[in-house]
Each structure stands twice: as C-alpha cells, then as structure tokens.
Amino acid sequence: MAPTVQTRLLIMSDTHGVDFSSENRPLQHVDVALHCGDLTDGSKLEEFRTTLQMLKMINAPLKLVIAGNHDFTMDSTAFETKVAESVPPLEPELVAREYGILGQARQLFDDARDAGIVFLAEGTHGFVLENGAMLTIYASPFTPSLGAWGFQYHPNKGRHFDIQAGTDIVMTHGPPKGIMDFTYGRERAGCPDLFAAVAYARPRIHCFGHIHEGWGARLVAWKDSGADKPSHFTVIDNEKSPVIEKLATLRENSLDSDDMAEEKRVKLERLNHNGCSTTSHCAQDEYPLQSSKQTLFINASIMGSERFVQRPWLVDIELPRHRKSQ
C-alpha cells in the first residue's frame, strides 16, 4: 500500500462577502482551506476584499478558492452582459467604483498569493503540501441555471466535467444531482453530468455549496458494478453510505423525543464552540475512507437561514505522500 499522510482540511462555501464573527471564527490549524465559491453576494470589490481578509486569518499555509454564480465579475462574459442589459443603464464610473473593471476582482486574489491564497480556474491542479502530502484537485465554478449570473450553463445542454482518475478532491460550486441538493421546495438542483463524472473518478472528497439548505456530509459507498449512465439511483450502495451530519440532525423539531432534543442541543453547542463541524476518516477511525470505493460528499454552505448559523467543515483524511517526502 502506498504511504499516506494524515491531512486536515477546512472546507467552506457561500460566505457571500461576510466575515466570521470573533466568537465563531475557526481557529484550528489546518493543512489546506478550501472555499467552494460565492465569495460575495453582489460581486462588489468591497465584498471580495472582506473575503480575502477572512481567508488571510485562517490558520492554513494554503487556501484554495473558486468562484460561484454570485461572483459574476470574475466571469467576463457574464459581467459584460449584466452591464450591457442593465435598465436604466449604469454609469461607467459607478461600475468601476463598485465592481471594478474586467479582471480587477481576479487580480485581488492574484495579489494575495503571498498569503497562501490561490484562485483556481476550472481544471485539475496539483500541490505538494507542507505536511508532505500530494494533493490533486479538480475545480469548477459552473452551475446549471436559466439565470444571468456567473459561470452558468443551460441545464438542457449540460456540461462536461473532465475529472481524471486519481483525483483526490473535487471542488465545485454546485452539487451533483442526488447528493445534498434538495431545495426548500424539495426539488433536486444538482447536476447529473457532474454526478456521473464524480462517479467515474471516485475522488476521496467532493465538496461544494450553492444549495444552502443542503448543508451536511455523507460518506458514499460506490457499488462494485457501474452503470452506463451513473445516477444516484444506480451506483450508490445506500445501506453502506452513512449520513455524517445534516441540518435535520441538528435542528430540533416537534417530533423529537426529549432525549433526541437534548442530543441535538449538545451537538449544536459543540459545533458552535468549535466554530466548525468535524469529521475524521483515517485508518483508525470508525469510518475510514477507502480510496476508489468511497467518496465523502460535503455541502459546506455557510450562509443559511437567519434562524440557524451553518458552520464550515473540519475534515481529517489521508492523502498520498509526495515521493520526494518519503
């Protein structure tokens, strides 16, 4: 068996230009932090600056970031279209002051590389971590939609996600269809093409956001026999795919017994105290992650309802050791 390194990740999404408050900022040291997009709410320069300041305060040597649909100024075509179609027309000086010129938002992140912040374009990227691990990550900001926001494609046309075998982490803004993608209207908003690509590649982790109400984590076991067109109905072994946590396991409701309600209160207090929800899937844990046989799916949306503050995920996994570090 190839040598591995225990690696700690901090995963978040959908912060929408809001910084953590002093009492709920995650303080733990991690090897890598990942932000799955919607860095802003309205793609304004000031929101990007707030997000960058928040990322700089995270205790990690490497912070990987992608855009989301709300970050439309990072999508040149979407940005130009929004400005051109605005009614009434926007004054160029106002646009430049609030949103910047083309490429300015992206430049803010390029200028922050000395702080360990790396903005990822769509595609596969490799990093040698300070702990000696080798991380291969596929990133994509694209989501299906009929709207006019950033990094979107028509649901009927679909999209090809070129995720290679051997990828450790897939980081996308949107969810795959069938995995923590239910909207409040009980409709699945995930992408079937993304699910199929992940099912073929079987990464260790697929993290995302976009659907705020889908916050949670699930360790999915893949069936041995694949399918020509993989879907969440055909290739997941549901009996061996435990839910780690979701909003329903934390929120009290009228059907809870006294013991269940107390258990949820204790969970919530611990989550708030830690500033994050934690899960570990290393060799010594209850649910060790088996490479190519399981994928840990995480919806890390932070911006939830006003009644409930959702937290980022602190995750321990094992990654391959870089050859020169052996």
Secondary structure, 3 states (H helix, E strand, C coil): CCCEEEEEEEEEECCCCCCCCCCCCCCCCCCEEEECCCCCCCCCHHHHHHHHHHHHCCCCCCEEECCCCCCHHHCHHHHHHHHHHCCCCCCHHHHHHHCCCCCHHHHHHHCCHHHCEEECCCEEEEEECCCCEEEEEEEECCEECCCCCCCEECCCCCCCCCCCCCCCEEEECCCECCCCCECCCCCECCEHHHHHHHHHHCCCEEEECCCHHHCEEEEEEECCCCCCCCCCCCCECHHHCCEEEEHHHCCCCCCCCHHHHHHHHHHHHHHHHHCCEEEECCCCCCCCCCCCCEEEEEECECCCCCCCCCCCEEEEEEEEECHHHC
